[in-house]
Every structure is written in structure tokens, then in C-alpha cells.
Amino acid sequence: MKAEDDDRSFDIPADTSRPQTEEDARRRALEDPGTSWTEWLYSTAFKWWLGIVFLIVDSWIVTTFLEAGSWVFLVVATVAAVYLEYLLFRYLWARPQEIRRGAHPRRRWPPFEVGRWTPEGRRARETGVVAKAEPASSDPREFL
């Protein structure tokens, strides 16, 4: 074995996806800043907080009626609370049927066509028209 072979340096190719300079990074950040913190807050963070609030409210209902020993009111109040929570969630984050992911059955009368805190809801309030966006992926019915 030669000494030259042991002393090889490995050249790592430069990563072209990363910005090369600080100026490049600033320019790219100004061109596409991403979502604002308010959009993130309303579309992502509040979903988790609302889920936690729903859990707390449901546990209050269950413990209140369990301590009272009223099983009928426990069932009625729990069903009513879950349905109201569903309506509130749909009011805030309902997506138009065409862009929803997964195979969801069509409802005859959806409670809300578009959620208040979705991008489609913001667009609908600005323009007054609910624009159905294109699906994010290809239509699975095309392959059948």
C-alpha cells in the first residue's frame, strides 16, 4: 500500500439546495416568507388547544353527572356536548369537499361548507365566493 493512498482527501460535493451566501438567504426569505404566525395560530395551534378544551369540558360533564348519579342526564349531556363540539370544529375548520384528503362520504347537508379559519374561508370572506380548490393529489377514480 502506498502512502499516497492513505493520505487521500474525500471531496464532499457542495449542497446546491442550500443558499450559498447570506445575501441569497435574505433574498429567498423576502421572496417567499411562508405563512404568517397568525395563519399558523388559527390553522394549526388552535386545533390542539380546542381539543384540550373539549376534553376538559367533557370530563367536567362526566364527573358532574357521575357524582350526582344521574346516568340518563350523563348520556344526554355527553351526546349533546360532543355534537356541539363537532359543530364548532366544523364551523372553524371545515374544508371544501373537493380538497379534503381521504375517502369521506358525501353528506347531503354539511353543517358548514367552509370553515372560518381555513384559507378557503378567508378567500370566501374577501371575494364572497367559495372557490373549490384543485385536489392536492390525483383523483383515485381516474385509475379505476
PyMOL commands that set and color helices and strands:
alter all, ss='L'
color gray80, all
select helices_A, chain A and resi 3-6+22-31+37-68+71-93+97-99+119-127+140-143
alter helices_A, ss='H'
color red, helices_A
deselect
rebuild
show_as cartoon
